[in-house]
Amino acid sequence: MLSKAERLLFIRELGRLQKELKKCSDNQLRNAIHQDILLLRKVLSMTARK
């Protein structure tokens, strides 16, 4: 289980990556950013408090 601080850090990083994805024109870099976004979303969904 993630702490509240860790969860907020992941959410903040997710937002930063999404902004970078919108600005990026290099396909290889876009793919890497997209994979990072998917990974963070998975972590957040797996650790969601129910």
MARLUMBA-189853 format. One record per atom (N, C-alpha, C, O): residue in one letter; atom name; x, y, z. Coordinates in nm, 4 decimals. Example, Ala and Ser with C-alpha at 12.3 -4.5 7.8 and 13.67 -1.06 7.14 Angstrom:
% residues 2
> resn|name|u|v|w
> a|N|1.3190|-0.5690|0.7800
> a|CA|1.2300|-0.4500|0.7800
> a|C|1.3200|-0.3300|0.7800
> a|O|1.4236|-0.3319|0.8465
> s|N|1.2850|-0.2250|0.7080
> s|CA|1.3670|-0.1060|0.7140
> s|C|1.2900|0.0030|0.7870
> s|O|1.3409|0.1138|0.8039
This chain:
% residues 50
> resn|name|u|v|w
> m|N|0.0850|-0.1174|0.0000
> m|CA|0.0000|0.0000|0.0000
> m|C|0.0894|0.1235|0.0000
> m|O|0.1848|0.1330|0.0772
> l|N|0.0574|0.2160|-0.0862
> l|CA|0.1313|0.3418|-0.0931
> l|C|0.0859|0.4352|0.0174
> l|O|-0.0308|0.4355|0.0567
> s|N|0.1793|0.5139|0.0665
> s|CA|0.1421|0.6183|0.1612
> s|C|0.0734|0.7300|0.0830
> s|O|0.0797|0.7340|-0.0399
> k|N|0.0085|0.8195|0.1548
> k|CA|-0.0591|0.9317|0.0895
> k|C|0.0417|1.0176|0.0132
> k|O|0.0134|1.0632|-0.0976
> a|N|0.1588|1.0396|0.0722
> a|CA|0.2628|1.1205|0.0066
> a|C|0.3123|1.0534|-0.1214
> a|O|0.3328|1.1205|-0.2226
> e|N|0.3313|0.9225|-0.1175
> e|CA|0.3766|0.8500|-0.2364
> e|C|0.2711|0.8556|-0.3460
> e|O|0.3029|0.8757|-0.4632
> r|N|0.1462|0.8377|-0.3070
> r|CA|0.0366|0.8410|-0.4038
> r|C|0.0295|0.9786|-0.4715
> r|O|0.0126|0.9878|-0.5931
> l|N|0.0423|1.0841|-0.3925
> l|CA|0.0400|1.2199|-0.4484
> l|C|0.1576|1.2426|-0.5421
> l|O|0.1437|1.3092|-0.6446
> l|N|0.2724|1.1878|-0.5073
> l|CA|0.3901|1.2004|-0.5934
> l|C|0.3665|1.1326|-0.7287
> l|O|0.4013|1.1880|-0.8330
> f|N|0.3076|1.0133|-0.7267
> f|CA|0.2776|0.9424|-0.8512
> f|C|0.1753|1.0200|-0.9348
> f|O|0.1881|1.0281|-1.0569
> i|N|0.0751|1.0762|-0.8697
> i|CA|-0.0270|1.1525|-0.9417
> i|C|0.0351|1.2773|-1.0052
> i|O|0.0043|1.3108|-1.1196
> r|N|0.1215|1.3450|-0.9317
> r|CA|0.1894|1.4631|-0.9844
> r|C|0.2767|1.4267|-1.1043
> r|O|0.2786|1.4982|-1.2045
> e|N|0.3483|1.3161|-1.0933
> e|CA|0.4343|1.2708|-1.2028
> e|C|0.3506|1.2314|-1.3240
> e|O|0.3901|1.2571|-1.4378
> l|N|0.2373|1.1704|-1.3008
> l|CA|0.1476|1.1334|-1.4101
> l|C|0.1037|1.2580|-1.4872
> l|O|0.1031|1.2577|-1.6103
> g|N|0.0678|1.3627|-1.4163
> g|CA|0.0288|1.4878|-1.4811
> g|C|0.1431|1.5483|-1.5610
> g|O|0.1225|1.5972|-1.6721
> r|N|0.2645|1.5450|-1.5045
> r|CA|0.3809|1.5988|-1.5744
> r|C|0.4079|1.5211|-1.7025
> r|O|0.4377|1.5800|-1.8063
> l|N|0.3974|1.3893|-1.6949
> l|CA|0.4201|1.3058|-1.8132
> l|C|0.3149|1.3316|-1.9208
> l|O|0.3467|1.3333|-2.0397
> q|N|0.1912|1.3513|-1.8800
> q|CA|0.0856|1.3786|-1.9772
> q|C|0.1102|1.5106|-2.0496
> q|O|0.0842|1.5212|-2.1695
> k|N|0.1598|1.6107|-1.9784
> k|CA|0.1939|1.7382|-2.0419
> k|C|0.3091|1.7200|-2.1396
> k|O|0.3068|1.7747|-2.2499
> e|N|0.4093|1.6438|-2.0993
> e|CA|0.5239|1.6176|-2.1865
> e|C|0.4814|1.5422|-2.3119
> e|O|0.5308|1.5700|-2.4211
> l|N|0.3907|1.4477|-2.2966
> l|CA|0.3426|1.3701|-2.4108
> l|C|0.2771|1.4606|-2.5145
> l|O|0.2973|1.4425|-2.6346
> k|N|0.1993|1.5574|-2.4689
> k|CA|0.1320|1.6495|-2.5602
> k|C|0.2311|1.7349|-2.6387
> k|O|0.2063|1.7681|-2.7547
> k|N|0.3434|1.7707|-2.5758
> k|CA|0.4418|1.8583|-2.6403
> k|C|0.5412|1.7832|-2.7282
> k|O|0.6055|1.8438|-2.8139
> c|N|0.5546|1.6537|-2.7084
> c|CA|0.6604|1.5761|-2.7722
> c|C|0.6249|1.5423|-2.9182
> c|O|0.5126|1.5023|-2.9490
> s|N|0.7234|1.5595|-3.0059
> s|CA|0.7014|1.5275|-3.1469
> s|C|0.7820|1.4056|-3.1918
> s|O|0.7600|1.3550|-3.3019
> d|N|0.8736|1.3582|-3.1100
> d|CA|0.9562|1.2420|-3.1429
> d|C|0.8799|1.1138|-3.1077
> d|O|0.8468|1.0907|-2.9914
> n|N|0.8526|1.0311|-3.2086
> n|CA|0.7714|0.9113|-3.1874
> n|C|0.8311|0.8132|-3.0874
> n|O|0.7580|0.7539|-3.0080
> q|N|0.9605|0.7955|-3.0901
> q|CA|1.0240|0.7019|-2.9977
> q|C|1.0119|0.7523|-2.8535
> q|O|0.9832|0.6746|-2.7623
> l|N|1.0334|0.8799|-2.8339
> l|CA|1.0209|0.9389|-2.7014
> l|C|0.8755|0.9387|-2.6557
> l|O|0.8468|0.9129|-2.5388
> r|N|0.7844|0.9672|-2.7474
> r|CA|0.6404|0.9626|-2.7145
> r|C|0.6010|0.8240|-2.6660
> r|O|0.5247|0.8105|-2.5703
> n|N|0.6527|0.7215|-2.7317
> n|CA|0.6213|0.5853|-2.6917
> n|C|0.6739|0.5565|-2.5509
> n|O|0.6048|0.4943|-2.4702
> a|N|0.7945|0.6012|-2.5219
> a|CA|0.8530|0.5799|-2.3890
> a|C|0.7708|0.6523|-2.2819
> a|O|0.7444|0.5971|-2.1751
> i|N|0.7311|0.7751|-2.3114
> i|CA|0.6489|0.8507|-2.2164
> i|C|0.5149|0.7810|-2.1966
> i|O|0.4662|0.7696|-2.0841
> h|N|0.4561|0.7348|-2.3053
> h|CA|0.3275|0.6650|-2.2975
> h|C|0.3392|0.5385|-2.2109
> h|O|0.2501|0.5103|-2.1307
> q|N|0.4462|0.4639|-2.2265
> q|CA|0.4673|0.3434|-2.1447
> q|C|0.4800|0.3796|-1.9972
> q|O|0.4289|0.3079|-1.9112
> d|N|0.5474|0.4896|-1.9672
> d|CA|0.5592|0.5360|-1.8284
> d|C|0.4231|0.5741|-1.7717
> d|O|0.3930|0.5453|-1.6559
> i|N|0.3412|0.6388|-1.8539
> i|CA|0.2064|0.6764|-1.8111
> i|C|0.1246|0.5518|-1.7790
> i|O|0.0567|0.5459|-1.6765
> l|N|0.1316|0.4526|-1.8671
> l|CA|0.0575|0.3287|-1.8433
> l|C|0.1026|0.2603|-1.7149
> l|O|0.0202|0.2090|-1.6392
> l|N|0.2328|0.2597|-1.6905
> l|CA|0.2867|0.1978|-1.5697
> l|C|0.2373|0.2705|-1.4449
> l|O|0.1946|0.2064|-1.3488
> l|N|0.2427|0.4025|-1.4455
> l|CA|0.1952|0.4782|-1.3296
> l|C|0.0459|0.4575|-1.3062
> l|O|0.0022|0.4446|-1.1918
> r|N|-0.0317|0.4543|-1.4128
> r|CA|-0.1757|0.4293|-1.3979
> r|C|-0.2009|0.2918|-1.3363
> r|O|-0.2893|0.2758|-1.2522
> k|N|-0.1225|0.1932|-1.3788
> k|CA|-0.1375|0.0588|-1.3247
> k|C|-0.1045|0.0560|-1.1755
> k|O|-0.1770|-0.0040|-1.0962
> v|N|0.0054|0.1214|-1.1384
> v|CA|0.0434|0.1275|-0.9975
> v|C|-0.0659|0.1935|-0.9156
> v|O|-0.1040|0.1433|-0.8099
> l|N|-0.1164|0.3063|-0.9644
> l|CA|-0.2206|0.3769|-0.8920
> l|C|-0.3494|0.2945|-0.8807
> l|O|-0.4151|0.2960|-0.7766
> s|N|-0.3847|0.2243|-0.9854
> s|CA|-0.5072|0.1441|-0.9799
> s|C|-0.4908|0.0223|-0.8884
> s|O|-0.5858|-0.0190|-0.8219
> m|N|-0.3708|-0.0342|-0.8855
> m|CA|-0.3471|-0.1517|-0.8013
> m|C|-0.3417|-0.1151|-0.6530
> m|O|-0.3678|-0.1993|-0.5670
> t|N|-0.3084|0.0080|-0.6237
> t|CA|-0.2932|0.0497|-0.4845
> t|C|-0.4078|0.1392|-0.4377
> t|O|-0.4003|0.1989|-0.3303
> a|N|-0.5135|0.1485|-0.5181
> a|CA|-0.6258|0.2325|-0.4813
> a|C|-0.6902|0.1813|-0.3539
> a|O|-0.7081|0.0611|-0.3345
> r|N|-0.7242|0.2752|-0.2683
> r|CA|-0.7931|0.2376|-0.1445
> r|C|-0.9382|0.2089|-0.1765
> r|O|-1.0033|0.2843|-0.2489
> k|N|-0.9873|0.1016|-0.1232
> k|CA|-1.1252|0.0617|-0.1514
> k|C|-1.2119|0.0768|-0.0297
> k|O|-1.3314|0.0477|-0.0350
